[in-house]
Amino acid sequence: MSSPSAPFPRWRLFLTVWLVYTLFATTNVVRELYLAIALGGSGTVRVDPYLGLHGDLFEIPGRGSYINSNPGASMVGAIPYALVVRPVIALATRLKPEIARPKPPAAYDDPRPNRTRFMNAARARGLDIVLGLAALGTAATVMAPLGAMAAVLVALFLRARLNDDRQALWLALIFAFATPTWFRAAFLNQNAIVAHLVLVAWILKLGLTPRAPGAAPPSSNPVVIGLLMGFAMVVDYSAIPFVLVFGLWILADAWRRGGPMIALREGAIYCGGVIATVSLLFVYQWTAFGHPVWPAQRYMPPTVYSVRGWFGFTAPTRELLWGNLFDLRYGLFIFSPLLLAAFAAPFVRTRSRVWSPSSGELAWIACAFAGLLVFSSANQFANLQWNTGVRYMVPLVPLLFLAAVPGLAALPRAVRWALVGVSALITTAVSMYREDVPTSLRLVAEDGPTLPVLVVLEKMASGYEFGLPPGAFWIVAAVLALVLILIWRPYLRQAAR
C-alpha cells in the first residue's frame, strides 16, 4: 500500500526508463530522420542532400526531394535536434573534422546488401557518422523521454485505481520492458509516437481519479483529445481508427450525460481540435507537393505495394490479418505474449482483485483493436514489417496493456510471472539484436547479450579505426546497475521504514 514516508517515485521511474531506452538506441537512419534534420537544421521540408540514401526519399522535378511519410514524427524530432543534437554534432565535427569527410567504400558484415550500399553511399558523402549521431541523438532526446513519460503515466493511472504504489510501479516497469514500447523507442518512430498520444488521450478521457460506479461520465476535455488525435494523424495515418473511436466515445458519453445537444456541442469541439492540428499536415503537403490534400504516396515513384488498390490500400488480406498478430517476424502477440491477457478481461473483470476497465471501456478498446487491425491489414505496406519487426499494431500497446491488467491478476502466480518473464525476455532480445523473435533469441543464446550500437560497430569495424574493449556490454551494464542503485536506494530505504 502507499507509504507516507516514501512519495511515489515518478522521477526515479522516468530516469530508469529513459536511461535504459537511451542505452538501447540504434543508429538506424529512418526516413523521418532526414526531414527532422532538414527542419531542425535548415528550416526546410526538402531533403535534397539525402536523395538516394533511402528508398522512401523521392524527387519531384522542379520542386525538390521529400520523404514518403507524414511529417509529424519529424516535426517532433526537429525541436530537440535543433536545440541539443545538432550543436553536439557540430562540436564533434569541429574537434574531429574527418568525421564529416568523404570516405572510401568499406565492408559491412551483414547478409543484407542494402545495408552495405547505404553505408557506402553515406561514407561517400561524409554523412555516415553524422547520420548515426543524429539517429542516436533523436532517440535519446525524443523516443526515450516519451517512452519514460508513458511509463510514468501508466504508473500514475494504475496507482489511482489500485491504491497500491508497489503494484502500480511493477506494472509500469512491465509495460516499459515487456512490451514493444521498448523495441520501438530505439529510433525516431511514428508508430510509437502515435501510441504515446493514444495513451495520453485515454488518460485525459478517464482522468487520473476514478469515478464512482454508476456515476455519469465526466466532461472529458474534448478539445485537448481532439488536438492530440489530430496531431496523431499528422504523425501517421494509422491514427485514423483512434480518431474515430475517441470521437464516437466522446459523443456517446456526452449523450448519456446531457442528451443530443451536449453530444453535438462536445462532438463539434472534438472535431475542431482534430481539424486544428491535422491542418499542419495540409500545410506541409501544400508546401511540399503544391496540393493540401494529396499525400506523399500520390507523388512517389511506383513500388510493388503502392500500385495495389488505392495507393497501397486494398481489402484486408488474410495473410496480414494473421501476420499482424502472430507472424514470427512482426506479430504483436509474438513480440509480447502478455498482451494476450487483454482478451481475458471481459471474463475476469468482476472477479478480479485489482482494478479492471469497465465493460464500456473494454468495448472501446475492442473497437480500437478491430479498427487498427483492419486498417493495418488493408495497408499493403505492412508486408514490409518482416524487415522492421512489429510496427503497425504498436499504437494499440497501451490500451491492450491496461486491458491485460485484470487478466494477468487472475492467472496463477507462477503462470503470470512466466508469461511476463517470456515477454520480457523476448523484448530484451529483440531490443538488443533487432531481428525477428527466433533469430534474436538465438543470437542472445549463442553470442550473449549486447547493445544495438555494439552490434553495428562490430559489423562495420573494417571501415573504421576503432576497437571495442573486451566485455564492452558488461562494462556498460555494470555502470548502468550502479547508476540505478544510486537512483533507487533512497526510495527503497524510505519504503522499508
N, C-alpha and C positions, 0 to 999 in steps of 0.2 A: 504494500500500500504506500501511498505518498508519505514522505517523511519531511516534517517541517525543517529539520536540520540539514536537509540536502535538497536545495532547489533543483528543479528539473534541468538536466544537463543539455540544454538545446545547443549551446555553443560548442560544447565538447563533442556532441554528436555531429554537428556541422563540420568541425575541423577534422574529425576522424574520416568521414566520408570524403571530404574534399582532398585530404592527403592521399588516401588510397586511390581514388579515381585519378588524381594527377599523376601518381607514380605509374599507373597503368595506361597512360595516354599513349597514343601511337603517332607515327609520322605519316599516316595515311593522308594523302592530299586529295580531298574530295572536291567536286565541282563548286560547292558552296564556299569553299575557302578562297577560291580565286576572286569571287565577287566581294567577299569580305575584305580582302586585301585591296581591291580596287576602290571600294567605298571608303575604307579606313585610311588608305594611303594617298589617294588622289581625288576622292570625292566623285568618282565616275562609276557608271554602271557597265562600262565597256571593259572587256578582259582581253583586249588585243595582244598584250605582251605574252599571254599564255596560250594562245591559239596553237593547237597541235599537241598540247601536253595531256589533254583529256578528251575522251570521245564525246563528252557532253558539252564541249565548247564548240560553237559554230559561228560562222561569219555570215552576215547579211550584206551583200555587196552595196557599198555606198553608205552603210550605217555602222559598220564595225562588228565586233565579236561579243557574244553573250553566252550565258550559261543556260542549259536546258533544264531549268528548275525554277520554282518560285523563290523569291528573294528574301523571305522572312528570316531564315536562319543566318544568311549572310548579313542582314541588317543588324541582327543581334550580335553577331561576331565582330562587326566592323568597329563597334564602340571600344571594347577592350583592346582590340588590335591597335587602334589609333592611339589609345592612352597608355598602354603598357607594352604590348608585344612589339610593335614597330620600333619604339625607342630602344628596346633591348637588342633587337636585331641590328639596328643602326650602330649601336655601341660595339657589338660583336664584330661587325664588318670593318669598323674603324680600327679596332685592335688587331684584327687578322684580315687584311684586305683580300687574301687569297680565297676566303670563304665565298665571295661573290664573283670570282673569276671563272671563265670557261675552263672546263677540264676535259681531258681525253676520255674516250669510251673505257668502260670497265665492266667486269662481270658481276652479275647479281645472282647469288646461289639460290635460285628458285626455279621450279619446273615451268612456271607460267611466263612465257616470253614477253608478254605485255609489260611486266614489271621491269624487266631489264631495259626494254625500249623506253619506258618512261624515265627511268633513272638516267639513261644516257642522253635523252633529249634535254632533260633538266640540267645535266652536267655541261652540255654543250653551250647552254645559255648562262651558266653560272648561277642557276636557281636551285640546285639540288639541296644544299644545306639551308638556304634561305627559306625555301618552302617547308622543309622539315621542321625548322624552328617555328615557323608560323603555325603549322599544324599543332605542334606541342603547346605553343603559347595559347592558342584559342581553346584547346581542350582544357588547359589549366585555369583559364580566366572566364570561360563560358560554360562548358559542359560540366566540369567538376563542381563548381559552385551551384549550378542549377540542380544537379543531382543531389548535392548535400542539402540544399533548401527543400527538395522534395522529401527527403528522408525526415527532416525536422517537421515538416507539415504533417506527414503521416503519423509521426510520434505524437504531436500535439492533438491531432484529431482523435486518435485512439485513446490517448490519456484522458481526454474529457469524457469519453464514453466508457472506458474500463475502470476509471478511478484507481489506476494502478500504474505507477511510474515505471516499475521494473518490467511489467509485461509490455507496456507501450514501447519502451526502449528496445526490448528484444525484437518485437515485431518490426520496428523501424529498421533495425540492423538487418533483419532477414529480407525486408523489402530492398534495402540498398545492395546487399551482397549475395542474394539468392534469386534474383530476377534479372531479366535483360537490361534493366536500368543501368547496371554497371557496364555491361558489354557495350552498350550504345553510347556511353559517356566518353569513349576514348578519342573521339574526334568530333568536329562540328557536324551535328547530325539533326536533320529536320524532324525525323520521327520521334526522337527523344524529346525535343523541344515541344512538339505537339502534346506528348504525354504529360509533360510538366504543366502545360496550360490547362489540360483537361483536369488534372488533379486540383489545381487552384480553383477552377470553376466549380468543381464538385464541392469543395470545402466552402466556397462562398455561397453555394446554393443551400447547404445544410447548416452552415455555421459550426463553430467550434464547440458551442454549448448545445447539447441535445435537448430537444423539446419533449414535453410530457407525452406519454402515449395517448393517442386520440386527439391531440391538440391540432388546431388548424395550422397548415403550413405558413411560415412567416414570409413576408416580402423578402425577396432574395437578391437584391441588387441586380436587377435585370440589365441595367446599362453596363455595369462592370463585366458581367458574364458575357454580354454581347460583344464588348470590346475585346475580351480575351479570345472568344471564338472567332471573331472576325480576323484577328491577327493570326490565329491558328491556320486559317485559310491562306493568309499571306505566306505562312511558313510552308504549308503543303496542302494539296487538295484532299488528302486523306482525312482532313478535319471536317469535311462536309457532313459525314454521318453524325458527328458530335454537335455540329451547328444545329442540325435538325432535332436531335434528341433533347438537347438543352432547351431549345425553343419550345418544343411541344411540352416538355416538363414544366417550364415556366407558365405556359398557357393553362395547363391542367390545374396546377396549384393555385393560380390566380383565380380561375373559375370557381374552384372549390371554396376559396376564401371569400370572394366578393361577387361572383357572378360574371356575366359576359362582359359588362363594361370594364370591370377591373382587368379581366383577361385581355380585352382589346387594348387597354392602356399599357399594361406591362409587356404585352407582345410587341406593341409598337416601339416601346422603349428599347426592348431587346434587339429588335431589327435595326433600330437606329444605331445602337452600339456596334452591331456587326458591320453595317454599311460604313460607319466612320473609319474603322480600321482596315476593312477589306479594300477601301478606296486607295490605300497605299499600293496594293497590287495593281490597280488600274493605272495609277500614276506611273508606276515602274514600267508596265507594259507599254504605255503610251510613249514614255521616254525612250525605251529600248527599241520597240518594234514599230512605233508610229500608229498603234491602234490600242485603245484601252482595254478591250475585251478579249481579243485573241491571245491565247497563252503561247509560251515559247515553243510548244510542240507543233504549232502550226508552221513555224518558220524553220525548224531544224531539218537537216537532210534526212531522208527516209532511212529507217532502220528496220530490222527484221520484225520488231514489235510495233513500231509506230504506224505501219501500214495496215495493221489489223483493226477492223472496226473503226471507231471514231477516235483517231489519234492514239490508238493502243487500247481503247476500251471496247470490250465485247460483252456478251452474256457471260456470267461467271462460269468458269470451267471446273469440271470435277477434279482435275489434277491440282488446281490451285486451291479449291475449297478444302481438299485434304492436305495439300502440301503446306499451306499457311499455318496449319495447326500441328501436323505430325511428320513432316518431312525431316529426315535426319540432318539435312543441311541448313534448314531455316525454320522449321516448325516451332511455333510459340511454345507448345507444351513439351517439346523435346528439349528446348533450351531452359525451361523452368517447369518441371513437372508439378511443383507445389501449387501452381495456379489452377490445376485441375480440381482442387478442393473447392473452388468457387461454385462448381456445379452441385455440390452437396448443400450449399447454403439454404435453398428453399426447404430442404427436408430436415435440417437440424436447427433452423432458426429459433423455433420456440423452445427447444430443449437445450440449447447451448448455454453454458455457464458464463459466457462472455458476451460482449455486445455483438449484435447482428444487425446488418442493414434491414430496414423494414421491407415488407413484401413489395411496396411501391418502389422503393429504391432499387431492389433487386430486379424489378421489371424494367426499369430504365437502364440498368447495367446490361440486361439481356438484350434490350433494343440496340444499345451501342455496340455490343458484341456482334449481333447479327448484321447490323448495318456496315460495320467496318469489314467483317469477313466477306460479305457480298461485294463491297466496293473493291477490296484488295484482290478478290478472286476474279473480278472483271477487268482489272488493270493488268494487261499482259506483261508490263514491265516487271511485275512481281516474279516472273520466271527468272530474272537475273539474281534473285536472292541467293542462289547457290554459291555465288562468289562473295557475298557480303554477310551472310548469316541472317538471323531473324531481324526483320526490319519493319515490314509493312503493318504488322499487328502490334508493334510496340506501344502505340498510343493507348491501347487497352490495359496495359500492365497495371497502372494504379487502381483502376476500378476493379479489375479481377482480383487483385491482391486484397483489397478491402472486403470484397465478397468472400474471399477464401478464409478470412479470419475465423468465422464460426465453424467452417468445415474442418480446419486444422485443429481447432479446440476439441471437436467431437471425436477425433481419432484417438485410439490408444496412444499413450505417451511414446512407446517405442516406435510405432508406425509413424507418428507425427514427426519425430526427430529424424527418422530415417528418410522421410520424404524431404524434409528441409535440408538434411545433410547431402543427399544426392543432388538436389537443386543447387546448393552452394558449391559443391564440387564441380558440377558442370559449368556453372557461371564463372568460377575461378579459372578453370581450364581454358574455356573459350576466350576469356579476357586476357589470358597470358599469350596463347598461340594464335588466336583469331582465325581458326579454321573451323570446319564443321565439328559437331559434337564428338563423333567417334574418333576423328583424327586428333582433335585437341586432347582428349583423354589419353590416347595412345602416346602422344608426344610427352605429356606430363609423366606418364609411367616410364617411358624409355629415356628421356633426356632430362627429366626433373623440372622443377618449377623455374620460371623465368619472368622477364618483363617484356612487353612488346618491343620496346626500344632496343633491348639487348638482342632480340631475335633479328631485328633489322640490321643492327650493327654487325652481327656475325655474318649475315648474308652478303653485306656489301664491303666487307673488310678488305677485299682485294683491290679496291679502288681508292682507299683512303689510308693515310698513315696514322693509324692508332691501334692500340691493343687493349683488350678487355682484361682486367685483373682476374685471376682465378677466383671462382666463387663470387662473382660480382653480384648475383642476385642475393646471396646470403648476407653480403655486406649491407646492401640496401635494406633487406628485411630486418637486420639487427638494428640499424639506425631507426627505421620506422617503429619497431617494437619499443625502443627506448623513448621515442617521442610520444607514442601513445600511452606509455606508462606515466610519463610526466603529465599528460593531459588528464588522465582519468584517476590518478592516485588521490588527489584531494577530494574528488567526489565520492570515491569508494570509501575513504576514511569517514567522511561525513555520514554517508548512508549506513555505515556499520555502527554508528553511535546509538 
